[in-house]
């Protein structure tokens, strides 16, 4: 199977204790985290994905706390498998979801990974 940076983020976040997926389940109960690739290019075997991580929670404070904890983890401690470097492009910032009315925060990472 080909390397998927979004799936590696989901696996990594799950290992940290978050309920994570690449899309919000219709009946998901907060808190949970979603991951999506929002851009980035590839050159030779180097992938430079832009990854948006969204934290959903019952309160805005909980969503912000989760986003901040994820930011600190990736910058200071560990990274998803295959991610060689990561920096915060934007966030965490409030990213209200009108369709659910649920508090959500987003943080966008620019990463470097190697295609296997």
Secondary structure, DSSP 8 states (H G I E B T S, - for coil): ----HHHHHHHHHHHTT--EESS--TT--SSEEEEEEEEEEEETTEEEEEEEEEEEESSHHHHHHHHHHHHHHHHHT---TTEEEEEEEEEEEE--BTTTTBEEEEEEEEEEEE--
